[in-house]
Amino acid sequence: MGLEKGWKPIPLSLKIVSVVLTFWYSMAVFGIGSWPVKGFPFLGVFVYGNTAVIIVLSLYLLAPIIFWYGLWNRHNWTAKFILSLIGFFLLNSLIAYIKVPEHFGSSSMFFADATINTIFFITIYKKRSYFEKK
């Protein structure tokens, strides 16, 4: 007998984080028209044009969809996947903040982004047992 799947068995904290995470990351997708021109900081380098669009769509649209699929179906790789993605976002933000701080406008934007991603990371890390086979 497999693990119960769907919305009901998901712990409340993971439900909240998954909804907020989806909203938070979708904000980047809404600005997709400006990424080719203003660029996207990717590990300390700004990428422009179609490359920026592909990266933004992959990281901020496709990755949350994969997370939702894994969360819904309780795949054991889901926690590792999303923790790696959030870790990447934290690292990418830190590198961008050091190399191109003007991108953030102010340090408060960097700290807000880092704080939200850290909260996501901690919550998912604490509830990773939800995805483990029992």
Backbone as CSV, one residue per row, in Angstrom:
resi,resn,N_x,N_y,N_z,CA_x,CA_y,CA_z,C_x,C_y,C_z
1,MET,0.849,-1.185,0.000,0.000,0.000,0.000,0.883,1.233,0.000
2,GLY,0.616,2.175,-0.909,1.429,3.367,-1.056,1.020,4.479,-0.096
3,LEU,1.808,5.525,-0.130,1.508,6.694,0.680,0.311,7.441,0.104
4,GLU,-0.472,8.037,0.988,-1.620,8.820,0.540,-1.124,10.042,-0.226
5,LYS,-1.741,10.313,-1.366,-1.330,11.410,-2.232,-2.409,12.472,-2.265
6,GLY,-2.057,13.620,-2.806,-3.022,14.691,-2.958,-2.797,15.818,-1.965
7,TRP,-3.765,16.702,-1.881,-3.674,17.901,-1.057,-3.853,17.604,0.433
8,LYS,-4.759,16.699,0.758,-5.135,16.454,2.150,-3.977,16.011,3.049
9,PRO,-3.122,15.072,2.650,-2.067,14.622,3.569,-0.890,15.589,3.722
10,ILE,-0.811,16.614,2.872,0.311,17.550,2.940,0.231,18.320,4.265
11,PRO,1.329,18.354,5.033,1.325,19.116,6.285,1.029,20.597,6.025
12,LEU,0.354,21.232,6.966,-0.057,22.632,6.802,1.120,23.534,6.459
13,SER,2.254,23.350,7.129,3.407,24.213,6.859,3.881,24.069,5.411
14,LEU,3.845,22.859,4.856,4.230,22.666,3.458,3.183,23.246,2.509
15,LYS,1.930,23.193,2.895,0.888,23.813,2.072,1.126,25.311,1.975
16,ILE,1.370,25.934,3.119,1.582,27.388,3.157,2.825,27.750,2.346
17,VAL,3.926,27.045,2.591,5.162,27.342,1.878,5.001,27.125,0.382
18,SER,4.317,26.066,-0.020,4.174,25.798,-1.452,3.358,26.888,-2.145
19,VAL,2.327,27.378,-1.490,1.518,28.449,-2.082,2.313,29.757,-2.132
20,VAL,2.961,30.108,-1.036,3.743,31.353,-0.995,4.927,31.264,-1.951
21,LEU,5.605,30.111,-1.979,6.724,29.917,-2.888,6.280,30.097,-4.337
22,THR,5.157,29.529,-4.681,4.636,29.661,-6.044,4.334,31.122,-6.358
23,PHE,3.700,31.810,-5.430,3.408,33.237,-5.628,4.700,34.036,-5.742
24,TRP,5.643,33.791,-4.836,6.908,34.525,-4.796,7.683,34.352,-6.097
25,TYR,7.787,33.120,-6.576,8.538,32.863,-7.790,7.797,33.313,-9.041
26,SER,6.468,33.290,-8.999,5.712,33.718,-10.178,5.867,35.214,-10.423
27,MET,6.228,35.964,-9.399,6.435,37.401,-9.587,7.547,37.653,-10.609
28,ALA,8.572,36.816,-10.623,9.649,36.950,-11.605,9.139,36.664,-13.008
29,VAL,8.216,35.725,-13.128,7.680,35.371,-14.441,6.824,36.503,-14.996
30,PHE,6.115,37.216,-14.110,5.282,38.328,-14.580,6.122,39.425,-15.235
31,GLY,7.371,39.557,-14.834,8.253,40.554,-15.432,9.081,40.019,-16.573
32,ILE,8.648,38.917,-17.179,9.428,38.229,-18.207,9.764,39.136,-19.396
33,GLY,8.901,40.088,-19.687,9.152,40.979,-20.817,10.356,41.879,-20.619
34,SER,10.709,42.152,-19.376,11.839,43.051,-19.113,13.170,42.318,-18.952
35,TRP,13.156,41.022,-18.712,14.401,40.293,-18.486,15.360,40.340,-19.676
36,PRO,14.880,40.215,-20.927,15.840,40.249,-22.042,16.618,41.566,-22.110
37,VAL,15.975,42.660,-21.706,16.606,43.979,-21.816,17.441,44.315,-20.578
38,LYS,16.839,44.161,-19.396,17.574,44.544,-18.173,18.529,43.467,-17.695
39,GLY,18.361,42.250,-18.177,19.260,41.164,-17.813,18.859,40.457,-16.538
40,PHE,19.469,39.306,-16.352,19.204,38.492,-15.178,20.537,38.079,-14.580
41,PRO,20.748,38.335,-13.279,22.025,37.932,-12.679,22.058,36.420,-12.467
42,PHE,23.025,35.782,-13.083,23.149,34.332,-13.004,24.574,33.987,-12.588
43,LEU,24.741,33.669,-11.303,26.037,33.324,-10.729,27.109,34.374,-11.018
44,GLY,26.736,35.628,-10.824,27.691,36.726,-10.939,27.826,37.337,-12.311
45,VAL,27.123,36.809,-13.293,27.172,37.340,-14.650,25.753,37.715,-15.062
46,PHE,25.617,38.802,-15.785,24.292,39.155,-16.290,24.083,38.485,-17.636
47,VAL,22.951,37.814,-17.775,22.572,37.226,-19.055,21.407,38.032,-19.608
48,TYR,21.382,38.153,-20.915,20.373,38.967,-21.579,19.687,38.173,-22.677
49,GLY,18.653,38.765,-23.235,17.977,38.188,-24.387,17.259,36.894,-24.082
50,ASN,17.263,36.007,-25.077,16.559,34.730,-24.949,17.142,33.861,-23.830
51,THR,18.438,33.984,-23.595,19.071,33.209,-22.520,18.452,33.573,-21.179
52,ALA,18.259,34.871,-20.944,17.635,35.320,-19.690,16.213,34.775,-19.572
53,VAL,15.470,34.803,-20.658,14.085,34.303,-20.650,14.063,32.809,-20.329
54,ILE,14.939,32.039,-20.951,14.989,30.590,-20.718,15.346,30.292,-19.266
55,ILE,16.322,31.003,-18.730,16.725,30.779,-17.335,15.591,31.130,-16.384
56,VAL,14.960,32.283,-16.597,13.861,32.704,-15.710,12.704,31.715,-15.789
57,LEU,12.328,31.308,-16.992,11.234,30.344,-17.120,11.587,29.007,-16.479
58,SER,12.829,28.561,-16.641,13.249,27.285,-16.050,13.254,27.341,-14.532
59,LEU,13.829,28.400,-13.982,13.970,28.497,-12.528,12.681,28.895,-11.823
60,TYR,11.944,29.809,-12.407,10.811,30.394,-11.699,9.452,29.876,-12.138
61,LEU,9.390,29.130,-13.224,8.112,28.574,-13.666,8.158,27.049,-13.685
62,LEU,9.104,26.495,-14.394,9.192,25.048,-14.520,9.536,24.374,-13.183
63,ALA,10.488,24.925,-12.447,10.895,24.312,-11.174,9.753,24.241,-10.161
64,PRO,8.955,25.309,-9.957,7.824,25.168,-9.040,6.779,24.142,-9.507
65,ILE,6.604,24.005,-10.813,5.679,23.001,-11.326,6.188,21.601,-10.976
66,ILE,7.488,21.388,-11.141,8.083,20.102,-10.776,7.924,19.864,-9.272
67,PHE,8.128,20.910,-8.471,7.953,20.803,-7.019,6.519,20.413,-6.667
68,TRP,5.542,21.079,-7.275,4.140,20.752,-6.998,3.827,19.307,-7.372
69,TYR,4.348,18.867,-8.494,4.133,17.478,-8.917,4.690,16.518,-7.869
70,GLY,5.933,16.758,-7.437,6.557,15.898,-6.441,5.879,15.972,-5.090
71,LEU,5.431,17.177,-4.705,4.736,17.368,-3.434,3.407,16.613,-3.444
72,TRP,2.657,16.771,-4.500,1.341,16.137,-4.627,1.448,14.613,-4.588
73,ASN,2.456,14.078,-5.282,2.619,12.633,-5.407,3.593,12.025,-4.397
74,ARG,4.129,12.847,-3.519,5.036,12.425,-2.440,6.251,11.658,-2.951
75,HIS,6.845,12.160,-4.014,8.065,11.536,-4.531,9.221,11.850,-3.590
76,ASN,10.071,10.857,-3.336,11.139,11.041,-2.365,12.232,12.008,-2.829
77,TRP,12.325,12.330,-4.095,13.320,13.259,-4.613,12.899,14.718,-4.447
78,THR,11.644,14.956,-4.103,11.091,16.307,-4.092,11.811,17.234,-3.115
79,ALA,12.037,16.770,-1.892,12.691,17.626,-0.898,14.101,17.995,-1.355
80,LYS,14.849,17.038,-1.875,16.208,17.325,-2.351,16.173,18.318,-3.507
81,PHE,15.213,18.120,-4.396,15.083,19.007,-5.555,14.829,20.452,-5.125
82,ILE,13.828,20.660,-4.286,13.451,22.029,-3.932,14.477,22.659,-2.994
83,LEU,15.090,21.864,-2.120,16.143,22.409,-1.259,17.351,22.830,-2.096
84,SER,17.670,22.064,-3.118,18.762,22.439,-4.024,18.421,23.713,-4.781
85,LEU,17.188,23.824,-5.242,16.766,25.023,-5.964,16.826,26.256,-5.064
86,ILE,16.308,26.147,-3.862,16.331,27.283,-2.942,17.773,27.623,-2.570
87,GLY,18.602,26.605,-2.357,20.024,26.840,-2.092,20.679,27.587,-3.245
88,PHE,20.327,27.202,-4.469,20.844,27.913,-5.641,20.395,29.366,-5.624
89,PHE,19.116,29.618,-5.330,18.611,30.998,-5.282,19.361,31.818,-4.230
90,LEU,19.608,31.223,-3.069,20.352,31.929,-2.018,21.778,32.248,-2.471
91,LEU,22.448,31.267,-3.059,23.811,31.468,-3.551,23.839,32.503,-4.668
92,ASN,22.914,32.396,-5.604,22.848,33.336,-6.717,22.612,34.766,-6.218
93,SER,21.723,34.926,-5.246,21.457,36.256,-4.685,22.683,36.807,-3.975
94,LEU,23.362,35.970,-3.219,24.555,36.415,-2.506,25.645,36.856,-3.480
95,ILE,25.882,36.054,-4.503,26.899,36.411,-5.502,26.504,37.703,-6.210
96,ALA,25.231,37.826,-6.587,24.773,39.046,-7.256,24.900,40.253,-6.334
97,TYR,24.581,40.076,-5.059,24.669,41.182,-4.100,26.113,41.652,-3.942
98,ILE,27.052,40.724,-3.986,28.467,41.076,-3.856,28.996,41.710,-5.142
99,LYS,28.650,41.118,-6.287,29.213,41.572,-7.564,28.459,42.738,-8.194
100,VAL,27.145,42.759,-8.069,26.336,43.814,-8.697,25.258,44.298,-7.718
101,PRO,25.656,44.937,-6.619,24.665,45.333,-5.613,23.631,46.322,-6.142
102,GLU,23.963,47.053,-7.191,22.995,48.012,-7.747,21.768,47.320,-8.329
103,HIS,21.878,46.030,-8.630,20.743,45.270,-9.140,19.604,45.227,-8.114
104,PHE,19.950,45.198,-6.837,18.944,45.090,-5.788,18.337,46.437,-5.415
105,GLY,18.965,47.529,-5.814,18.445,48.848,-5.470,18.795,49.235,-4.047
106,SER,18.587,48.338,-3.135,18.963,48.568,-1.743,19.244,47.215,-1.103
107,SER,19.969,47.259,-0.014,20.290,45.997,0.653,19.050,45.362,1.260
108,SER,18.003,46.158,1.504,16.778,45.593,2.080,16.112,44.616,1.114
109,MET,16.220,44.862,-0.203,15.666,43.916,-1.186,16.410,42.589,-1.134
110,PHE,17.734,42.659,-1.004,18.525,41.438,-0.901,18.136,40.661,0.347
111,PHE,18.047,41.357,1.479,17.742,40.674,2.734,16.312,40.135,2.763
112,ALA,15.389,40.812,2.107,14.015,40.297,2.022,14.001,38.996,1.220
113,ASP,14.671,39.004,0.086,14.743,37.806,-0.757,15.439,36.675,-0.012
114,ALA,16.556,36.966,0.629,17.299,35.942,1.369,16.478,35.409,2.542
115,THR,15.750,36.280,3.221,14.940,35.860,4.360,13.815,34.932,3.923
116,ILE,13.102,35.309,2.871,12.002,34.474,2.369,12.527,33.106,1.942
117,ASN,13.611,33.086,1.176,14.162,31.805,0.722,14.689,30.970,1.884
118,THR,15.231,31.607,2.897,15.701,30.878,4.079,14.526,30.254,4.825
119,ILE,13.433,30.986,4.936,12.223,30.445,5.576,11.703,29.240,4.786
120,PHE,11.663,29.362,3.462,11.261,28.227,2.617,12.161,27.030,2.893
121,PHE,13.468,27.268,2.887,14.449,26.199,3.055,14.259,25.488,4.400
122,ILE,14.190,26.259,5.476,14.063,25.674,6.812,12.769,24.875,6.945
123,THR,11.671,25.432,6.467,10.384,24.748,6.584,10.386,23.431,5.822
124,ILE,10.867,23.445,4.602,10.892,22.221,3.805,11.877,21.219,4.397
125,TYR,13.005,21.704,4.882,13.982,20.807,5.503,13.377,20.102,6.714
126,LYS,12.658,20.852,7.547,12.051,20.263,8.745,10.965,19.240,8.394
127,LYS,10.287,19.422,7.280,9.189,18.530,6.883,9.592,17.540,5.794
128,ARG,10.876,17.359,5.571,11.326,16.457,4.505,10.886,15.021,4.729
129,SER,10.594,14.654,5.972,10.149,13.287,6.251,8.794,12.974,5.594
130,TYR,8.042,14.006,5.234,6.772,13.813,4.530,6.976,13.040,3.224
131,PHE,8.128,13.229,2.596,8.402,12.621,1.303,9.043,11.248,1.398
132,GLU,9.455,10.848,2.581,10.162,9.575,2.728,9.186,8.405,2.731
133,LYS,9.628,7.326,2.152,8.822,6.100,2.126,8.787,5.512,3.531
134,LYS,7.608,5.052,3.943,7.466,4.503,5.294,7.048,3.064,5.236
